[in-house]
Amino acid sequence: MTNEWCGWLDATERALYGPEGFYTRPGGRGPADHFRTSVHASPRYADAVAQLLCRVDEALGRPDELALLDVGAGRGELLKGVLGALPDAVGARVRPYAVERAARPAGLDARIEWRAELPAPGSLTGLLFANEWLDNVPVDVVETDAEGVPRRVLVRADGTERLGEPVDGPDAEWLNRWWTSSKAPGAASDTAGSPGLRAEIGRPRDAAWARAVRTLRSGLAVAVDYAHDRSDRPLFGTLTGFREGREVTPVPDGGCDITAHVALDACAGPTAELLTQREALHALGVDGRRPPLALASTDPAAYVRALGAAGAAAELTDPAGLGAFGWLLEPVGGTCTGLLTT
């Protein structure tokens, strides 16, 4: 890794996806060794995505070929779980794709097509699912200087930072439109000019999501991620790192994951719906309520199984944890609307 000054977008791109990047270095460990997502927390998450795919299939009229596209697929854990949870009648028609810049893992189900890039626009019919992908799409960071001027934050591979040029052009326009006016660096408010306020410029994520949605000819695109909205943007940004299960200082040297929460409201198209994970999973039948105690007397083994499932569901839907994640649902083609209406 070079130690030249550059913006966080370029530094993160190199640190995560370069030849010796965190995700792409040969023989590198998978994401599950460094952080725990909903996919790793419980198989009930894959069961819920399988249920959603079945609803998409029905809404589409049960096409001869049903695409399941996992963007940011890691080591293929979600696809493996979903394929195992599908009814035979649906599974026989599913064409699974994994989009991931790391190499294909050994032993992966031969049915899964592994790709480094998205398929062509308008080429698929089915469900696109992106679990904690957008938070790893690199972004630049902005900070207000001592005079209240928003400047791009420059960084070196060792994590040292300094302020660069003032932000202008489309990036400044994005900040003015999408970062809360009272908190955006450089915005006209009592707090905005305060030195040290930070923001992440989400334009690359908006573009990445729009390109992903265009992959579908018809169906549903879903993004699930750490999120915030315009009413509650963080004053000091959310850029952070993860290594071996612990949150660490983000250093763009290839030794840790680098992530920032996503402005999902900025990504959303005009027909999109925004839900919390708790709301979405409840609509898909993931319920954290304990089984009736009477079951322990009539069928102790079933009670133990149900209790374990309830515990897993409770973790996935915890409003103070994974349940607070944002779900962005974007229907394509006019058929897959209201699939999570309760």
C-alpha positions, -999 to +999 in steps of 0.1 A: +000+000+000+013+035-009+012+062+018+001+091-004-026+115+005-060+109-011-097+110-002-114+083+018-132+070-013-100+062-032-082+050+000-111+026+008-114+013-027-077+003-026-078-010+010-108-032+004-107-042-032-071-037-044-046-066-051-039-069-014-073-056-003-092-068+028-118-086+006-098-096-024-063-107-013-056-143-023-064-167+005-080-139+026-104-148+053-141-143+047-162-115+062-177-139+088-143-140+105-145-103+111-181-093+117-214-109+122-243-100+099-279-112+100-269-140+076-245-154+101-267-148+132-294-173+123-307-195+094-341-179+100-328-149+080-322-171+049-356-187+055-372-152+055-354-143+022-367-176+007-402-166+018-397-132+001-385-149-031-416-171-031-438-140-029-418-124-057-423-156-078-460-156-072-463-118-081-444-125-113-467-153-123-441-181-117-417-175-146-398-204-161-366-189-148-365-170-115-333-150-107-320-148-072-291-122-073-271-118-041-250-086-043-221-085-019-224-122-015-194-127+009-187-165+007-222-174-006-237-181+029-270-164+022-275-181-012-267-215+003-293-210+030-320-197+007-315-225-018-319-250+010-351-234+023-370-231-010-399-255-019-389-279-047-413-263-071-396-229-067-361-241-063-362-260-096-367-228-115-343-206-096-311-193-112-288-181-084-261-154-089-235-142-065-219-108-072-187-105-052-152-091-060-135-118-040-127-151-057-153-179-058-150-200-026-142-237-029-171-261-026-198-237-035-230-251-049-224-256-086-257-240-095-245-206-083-230-183-110-202-163-094-196-129-109-173-100-101-197-075-117-235-071-120-253-087-149-264-066-178-292-041-173-326-055-178-314-090-180-330-107-150-365-114-136-367-121-099-352-109-066-321-089-061-309-089-025-280-068-011-273-075+025-247-051+040-233-043+005-239-005+003-220+002+035-189-012+018-193+010-013-165+036-007-174+072+000-156+104+006-157+121+040-162+158+046-153+178+077-158+215+086-126+234+093-120+261+119-138+287+098-168+264+092-159+256+056-166+220+046-135+203+033-127+169+019-108+147+044-076+133+030-060+102+045-029+081+042-026+043+044-015+046+080-047+063+089-032+098+093-057+125+082-057+161+071-082+185+055-081+190+018-099+213-006-134+227+000-162+206-013-180+219-044-200+207-074-222+176-073-208+165-039-218+198-023-252+196-039-257+161-025-248+173+010-272+202+007-300+180-004-296+149+016-277+156+048-299+172+074-297+209+070-291+216+107-262+191+107-246+192+073-211+207+072-214+241+056-252+244+057-269+275+070-277+268+106-266+275+141-246+242+144-235+235+109-205+258+108-190+243+140-155+229+134-152+191+133-186+182+120-184+153+096-205+138+068-201+110+043-210+118+007-234+091-004-235+098-042-214+067-051-239+046-032-269+062-049-253+054-082-243+018-073-279+011-061-295+026-092-272+004-114-281-027-093-318-020-097-315-016-134-302-052-135-339-063-132-363-064-160-390-072-135-391-081-099-379-067-066-346-051-054-339-051-017-310-034+001-305-041+038-280-021+058-269+001+087-289+032+079-299+068+089-322+092+073-324+130+068-342+136+101-313+120+121-280+122+103-250+117+127-231+149+136-197+133+133-202+106+106-201+069+110-169+058+093-154+029+112-134-004+109-139-040+119-114-067+125-118-101+141-152-093+155-142-060+171-148-024+161-115-007+154-102+027+141-106+027+103-071+025+088-070+020+050-040-004+049-060-035+039-059-049+074-096-042+084-130-037+070-140-001+064-176+008+065-201+037+070-238+037+075-260+043+045-284+072+036-309+047+023-335+075+018-311+091-007-307+058-026-345+052-028-363+056-061-398+071-064-416+037-059-394+025-031-405+015+004-384+019+035-389-004+065-369-014+095-356-050+096-379-057+125-410-046+104-398-066+073-390-098+091-423-097+111-441-094+078-421-125+066-432-146+096-401-142+118-415-139+153-395-138+185-423-147+208-417-176+232-436-208+225-465-217+249-452-232+280-478-260+277-458-274+247-430-282+272-452-308+288-467-323+257-436-323+234-404-312+252-382-316+221-405-294+200-406-269+228-367-267+229-366-263+191-393-236+192-375-218+220-342-217+201-360-204+170-377-177+191-343-166+205-328-164+170-358-144+157-356-121+187-319-113+178-328-106+142-356-083+151-342-066+182-350-029+178-318-020+196-297-042+173-302-060+140-339-051+140-330-014+135-313-020+102-330-004+072-347-024+044-351-005+011-375-023-012-377-012-048-402-029-072-393-031-109-419-036-136-450-028-115-458-063-102-439-067-070-454-040-049-467-043-013-451-077-008-444-069+029-477-052+037-490-066+069 
